[in-house]
Amino acid sequence: MKKNFPKLTSDCLKLPLDSMISEIQYTIDLEGLPGEVFENISLGKYFY
């Protein structure tokens, strides 16, 4: 991914949010990208 890819990081949330903001949602759509069947993924590689 390119550096300017839209992202929400912990650095973005260091300052308190405006009181008018009640929720933040971030949706990633991976439709059309090649992938693996969930059952074939070894989750131990990603979670310790």
Buried (B, 14 or more C-beta within 10 A) or exposed (E): EEEEEEEEEEEEEEEEEEEEEEEEEEEEEEEEEEEEEEEEEEEEEEEE
